[in-house]
Amino acid sequence: MIHKTVLLNESIDSLNLKPGATYFDGTLGGAGHSLKVCSDFDNKVRIIATDRDMLAIRNAKEKFSKSNCKVDFILSDYRNLDKVLTDLNVNFVDGILLDLGLSSDQLDISGRGFTFKKDEPILMTFSEGEQTINAKKILNDWGEETIANILYGYSDERYSRRIAKAIIQARLKKEIETTSELVEIIKQAVPVGYQKGKTHFATKTFQALRIAVNDEITALKEGMNKGWQFLKVGGRIAIISFHSVEDREVKNFFRDKVKMGEGKLINKKPITSSDEELKENPRARSAKLRVIQKID
């Protein structure tokens, strides 16, 4: 599947970039947002882009080879943006974008077990190399209560305890190694009605494990705080989230900045995808875009 960038025009337009600006793309992914900045401004906006996934960096370099824009591609987590920008001798940026969704490349071709639609090793690591934690380790080594707390805390999975118990029982017989094995465990643990719901019954479990493996909520908190420090007065941060746990963190951070008189919300309610976009890209249905401007 060709990667379709979610809320492309809305997110870049909301940053209100001008010629001479510096733009930080913390989640390069399929490179759609950075390519739009390149297309809109040519070389008049400096683009700095990070991603934890070398696959994303390689693919983006290929896409940009056909453009006139020069981009600093950095293999790094956006939570390290302070180090990334300092190493580049950049003191401030005018716009920051964080698109917290998975790219289609990660879902469809990474082979790391992000999707329950394919039978793959269940790793869920953003990095190609070894990470200290992967989903296989969590499923086979972590305690039942911890797994249940992950499923409920990171995805509001209502059957978190039943699924966690089923995981423990399954691994006593055999180590859990693949996505299809996990899907079957979940299926056996949840009611038939839940299996036939609008959202696939494994969605929340896979989401929660991915967040835990990649420490995404802590990364988001660090990224927002550090991003704010490097944001110019008048600059903006735009964040696209895809589930309530992420959106809650973004909403609370923005709300606190407004309360302290440091920020101004550009959109009081989150921007969501148009009907036209949803027809072309059903994955955009849960996307929410929030934007804040630094005023002090």
C-alpha positions in Angstrom: 0.0 0.0 0.0 1.3 3.5 -0.9 1.6 5.6 2.2 -0.9 8.4 2.4 0.0 11.2 4.7 -2.8 12.1 7.1 -4.1 15.7 7.4 -1.3 16.8 5.1 -2.5 20.3 4.0 -4.2 21.0 7.4 -1.1 20.3 9.4 1.5 22.2 7.3 -0.8 25.1 6.7 -1.5 25.4 10.4 2.2 25.9 11.1 2.1 29.1 9.2 5.7 28.8 8.0 7.4 31.7 6.2 10.5 31.8 3.9 13.6 31.7 6.1 11.9 29.5 8.7 13.3 26.4 10.2 11.0 23.4 10.3 11.4 20.3 12.5 9.7 17.1 11.4 10.0 14.8 14.4 8.3 11.9 12.8 9.5 11.7 9.2 7.7 8.4 8.4 6.6 8.4 4.7 8.0 12.0 4.4 4.7 13.4 3.2 4.8 16.4 5.5 8.4 17.3 4.7 7.9 16.9 1.0 5.0 19.3 1.2 7.2 21.9 2.9 9.8 21.3 0.2 7.2 21.8 -2.5 5.6 24.9 -0.9 8.9 26.7 -0.1 11.6 25.1 -2.2 14.9 25.8 -0.4 13.5 28.8 1.5 12.6 26.8 4.6 15.2 24.7 6.3 14.0 21.1 7.0 15.3 19.0 9.8 13.8 15.6 10.0 14.2 12.7 12.5 12.9 9.2 12.7 13.9 6.1 14.8 13.4 3.9 11.8 16.3 3.6 9.3 13.9 2.3 6.7 12.0 5.7 6.9 15.3 7.6 6.5 16.4 5.6 3.5 13.1 5.9 1.7 12.9 9.6 2.4 16.3 10.3 1.0 15.3 8.5 -2.2 12.1 10.6 -2.4 14.1 13.9 -1.8 16.7 12.9 -4.4 14.3 14.1 -7.0 13.8 17.5 -5.4 15.9 20.7 -5.0 15.5 20.8 -1.2 18.3 20.0 1.2 17.2 18.2 4.3 19.1 17.2 7.5 18.0 13.6 8.0 18.8 12.3 11.5 18.3 8.8 12.7 17.0 9.6 16.2 13.9 9.7 18.4 12.2 13.2 18.4 12.5 13.1 22.2 16.2 13.8 21.6 15.4 17.0 19.6 17.5 19.1 22.0 20.6 17.1 21.1 19.7 16.9 17.4 19.3 20.7 17.1 22.3 21.5 19.3 24.5 19.3 17.2 23.3 21.2 14.1 24.0 24.5 15.8 20.3 25.4 15.7 19.1 27.5 18.6 15.4 27.9 17.6 12.8 26.5 15.2 9.7 28.1 13.8 7.5 25.0 13.4 7.5 21.5 14.9 5.3 18.7 13.5 4.8 15.4 15.3 2.7 12.8 13.4 2.2 10.0 16.0 0.8 7.5 13.6 2.5 4.5 12.1 3.5 4.8 8.4 2.1 2.3 6.0 5.6 1.1 5.4 5.9 0.1 9.1 2.5 -1.6 9.0 2.8 -3.3 5.6 6.4 -4.1 4.9 8.6 -3.7 8.0 8.1 -7.4 9.0 8.2 -6.4 12.7 4.7 -7.4 13.7 2.9 -4.1 13.9 -0.1 -5.4 12.1 -2.4 -8.3 13.0 -3.3 -8.7 9.4 0.0 -10.6 8.6 1.8 -13.5 10.3 5.1 -12.0 11.4 7.6 -12.2 14.3 6.0 -10.1 17.1 8.6 -7.5 17.8 6.9 -4.0 17.2 10.2 -2.1 17.5 10.6 1.1 15.6 14.3 0.6 15.2 15.7 -2.0 12.9 18.4 -3.0 15.3 17.9 -4.6 18.7 15.9 -2.7 21.3 16.1 -3.6 24.9 12.4 -4.3 25.0 10.2 -5.9 22.3 6.7 -7.3 22.3 7.9 -10.9 22.3 9.7 -10.2 25.6 6.7 -8.5 27.2 4.4 -11.3 26.2 6.7 -14.1 27.4 8.5 -12.6 30.4 6.4 -9.9 32.0 3.8 -10.6 34.8 0.1 -10.9 34.3 -0.8 -7.7 36.2 1.8 -5.6 34.3 0.5 -6.8 31.0 -3.1 -6.1 32.0 -2.1 -2.6 33.1 -0.4 -2.0 29.8 -3.4 -3.1 27.8 -5.8 -0.9 29.8 -3.5 2.1 30.4 -2.3 2.4 26.8 -5.5 1.5 24.9 -8.4 1.4 27.3 -8.9 -2.3 26.4 -12.0 -3.3 28.4 -10.9 -7.0 28.4 -7.4 -6.3 29.5 -7.4 -8.7 32.4 -9.0 -11.6 30.5 -6.5 -11.1 27.6 -3.5 -10.9 30.1 -4.6 -14.1 31.8 -5.0 -15.9 28.4 -1.4 -14.7 27.5 0.0 -16.2 30.6 -1.8 -19.5 30.1 -0.7 -19.7 26.5 2.9 -19.1 27.2 3.0 -21.9 29.7 2.5 -24.3 26.8 4.6 -22.5 24.2 6.5 -19.3 23.8 4.5 -16.7 21.9 6.4 -15.8 18.8 4.1 -14.5 16.1 1.3 -12.0 15.5 -1.1 -14.8 14.4 -0.5 -16.6 17.7 -1.3 -13.5 19.7 -4.4 -12.8 17.6 -5.7 -16.3 18.4 -5.0 -15.9 22.1 -7.0 -12.6 22.1 -9.8 -14.2 20.1 -10.2 -17.0 22.7 -10.1 -14.5 25.6 -12.8 -12.1 24.5 -16.6 -12.5 24.0 -18.0 -13.4 20.6 -19.8 -10.1 20.4 -16.5 -8.2 20.8 -14.9 -10.3 18.0 -17.6 -9.1 15.7 -17.4 -5.4 16.6 -16.7 -2.6 14.1 -13.0 -2.4 15.3 -11.0 -5.5 15.1 -10.8 -7.2 18.5 -6.9 -7.3 18.4 -6.5 -3.6 17.6 -6.2 -2.3 21.1 -3.9 -5.0 22.3 -1.5 -4.4 19.4 -1.7 -0.6 20.0 -0.9 -0.9 23.7 2.0 -3.3 23.1 3.5 -1.0 20.5 3.3 2.0 22.8 4.9 0.1 25.6 7.7 -1.4 23.5 8.7 2.0 22.1 8.0 4.1 25.3 5.9 6.4 23.2 4.0 8.3 25.9 7.2 9.2 27.7 8.8 10.2 24.4 5.8 12.4 23.6 6.0 14.2 27.0 9.8 14.7 26.5 9.4 15.8 22.9 6.7 18.4 23.7 8.7 19.9 26.6 12.0 20.1 24.7 10.2 21.3 21.6 8.6 24.1 23.5 12.1 25.2 24.8 13.4 25.4 21.2 10.3 27.0 19.7 10.6 30.7 18.8 8.0 33.1 20.2 5.4 33.1 17.4 6.3 29.6 16.4 3.9 26.7 16.4 3.7 23.0 17.3 1.3 20.8 15.4 0.6 17.3 16.7 -1.4 14.6 15.0 -2.6 11.8 17.4 -4.5 8.6 16.7 -5.9 7.5 20.0 -7.2 8.9 23.2 -4.1 8.2 25.3 -1.9 10.3 23.0 -4.5 13.0 22.4 -5.1 13.4 26.2 -1.3 14.1 26.7 -1.3 16.6 23.9 -4.5 18.3 25.1 -3.2 18.6 28.7 0.2 20.0 27.6 -1.4 22.6 25.4 -4.0 23.5 28.0 -1.2 24.0 30.6 0.7 26.3 28.3 -2.4 28.4 27.7 -3.1 28.6 31.5 0.4 29.8 32.1 0.0 32.5 29.5 2.8 31.0 27.3 0.7 29.7 24.5 -2.4 30.3 22.3 -4.5 27.5 20.8 -4.9 27.8 17.0 -7.8 25.4 17.0 -9.9 25.1 20.1 -11.3 21.7 18.9 -9.0 19.2 17.2 -9.0 19.2 13.4 -10.1 15.9 11.9 -10.0 14.4 8.4 -12.6 15.4 5.8 -15.0 13.0 4.2 -13.0 13.1 1.1 -9.8 12.1 2.9 -11.6 9.3 4.7 -12.8 7.8 1.4 -9.2 7.7 0.2 -7.6 6.7 3.5 -9.8 5.0 6.1 -6.7 4.9 8.4 -7.2 8.6 8.9 -10.6 8.1 10.7 -9.1 8.5 14.2 -6.6 11.2 13.5 -6.8 14.5 15.5 -4.7 17.5 14.9 -4.0 20.0 17.6 -1.9 23.2 17.1 -0.5 25.7 19.6 1.4 29.0 19.1 4.1 30.2 21.6 3.3 33.7 22.7 5.8 34.3 25.5 
